[in-house]
Amino acid sequence: MASTDLIAKVRFLARKNGLNPDDYTDMKILRRERDALREGKTRAEFAQELLNEVQINTFGLSKCPNCGGMTLIHEDGCKHCKSCGWSACG
């Protein structure tokens, strides 16, 4: 079961970033966690994915095509990954 700390943090970030709060109710988060666990993900993986989802608007990050992390950022006219160093500009 998702911790109350995780749920509170997700709700706070969702509100802060202008996301629809109805998408982040206790029941919806718990249902999504259950589905993730059925797909073979760990609770930690689910928590990280959920946090990445609600933080994306804050930092302008998206998914890196190289490592799959939610650490791709557009700076200085080029997309590059903060995790693995991949760059669209070579």
C-alpha positions as CSV (number, residue, x, y, z in Angstrom):
1,M,0.0,0.0,0.0
2,A,1.3,3.4,-0.9
3,S,2.5,5.3,2.1
4,T,0.6,8.3,3.3
5,D,3.8,10.4,2.9
6,L,4.0,9.4,-0.8
7,I,0.3,10.2,-1.3
8,A,0.6,13.6,0.4
9,K,3.7,14.5,-1.6
10,V,2.1,13.5,-4.9
11,R,-1.0,15.5,-4.1
12,F,1.1,18.6,-3.1
13,L,3.1,18.4,-6.3
14,A,0.1,17.8,-8.5
15,R,-1.7,20.9,-7.1
16,K,1.5,23.0,-7.3
17,N,2.0,22.1,-10.9
18,G,-1.6,22.6,-12.0
19,L,-2.5,19.0,-12.5
20,N,-6.1,17.8,-12.1
21,P,-6.4,16.8,-8.4
22,D,-9.1,14.3,-9.2
23,D,-6.4,12.2,-10.9
24,Y,-4.6,11.9,-7.6
25,T,-7.1,10.8,-5.1
26,D,-6.3,8.0,-2.5
27,M,-8.3,5.5,-4.4
28,K,-6.8,6.3,-7.8
29,I,-3.3,6.2,-6.5
30,L,-3.9,2.9,-4.7
31,R,-5.5,1.4,-7.8
32,R,-2.6,2.5,-10.0
33,E,-0.2,1.0,-7.4
34,R,-2.1,-2.3,-7.5
35,D,-1.9,-2.3,-11.3
36,A,1.8,-1.6,-11.3
37,L,2.5,-4.4,-8.8
38,R,0.5,-6.8,-11.0
39,E,2.7,-5.7,-14.0
40,G,5.7,-6.8,-11.9
41,K,6.9,-3.4,-10.8
42,T,8.2,-2.9,-7.3
43,R,6.6,-0.4,-4.9
44,A,9.8,1.8,-5.2
45,E,9.5,1.8,-9.0
46,F,5.9,2.7,-8.8
47,A,6.6,5.5,-6.4
48,Q,9.4,6.9,-8.5
49,E,7.2,6.8,-11.7
50,L,4.4,8.6,-9.9
51,L,6.7,11.3,-8.5
52,N,8.2,11.8,-11.9
53,E,4.8,12.2,-13.4
54,V,3.8,15.0,-11.1
55,Q,7.1,16.7,-11.1
56,I,7.4,16.9,-14.9
57,N,5.7,20.3,-15.1
58,T,8.0,21.8,-12.5
59,F,11.2,21.1,-14.2
60,G,10.1,20.7,-17.8
61,L,11.5,17.2,-17.9
62,S,10.5,14.4,-20.2
63,K,11.5,10.8,-20.9
64,C,15.0,10.2,-22.2
65,P,15.1,8.0,-25.4
66,N,18.4,6.5,-24.3
67,C,18.1,5.5,-20.6
68,G,14.3,5.9,-20.2
69,G,14.7,8.2,-17.2
70,M,12.4,11.2,-16.7
71,T,15.5,13.5,-16.9
72,L,15.4,14.8,-20.5
73,I,15.5,18.6,-20.5
74,H,15.6,21.2,-23.3
75,E,18.4,23.8,-22.7
76,D,20.4,26.0,-25.0
77,G,18.4,24.9,-28.0
78,C,19.1,21.2,-27.5
79,K,17.6,18.3,-25.7
80,H,19.9,16.4,-23.3
81,C,19.6,13.9,-20.5
82,K,20.6,14.9,-17.0
83,S,21.1,11.2,-16.0
84,C,23.0,9.5,-18.8
85,G,24.3,12.5,-20.8
86,W,22.6,11.6,-24.1
87,S,22.1,14.6,-26.4
88,A,20.0,15.2,-29.4
89,C,22.6,17.5,-30.8
90,G,25.4,14.9,-30.7
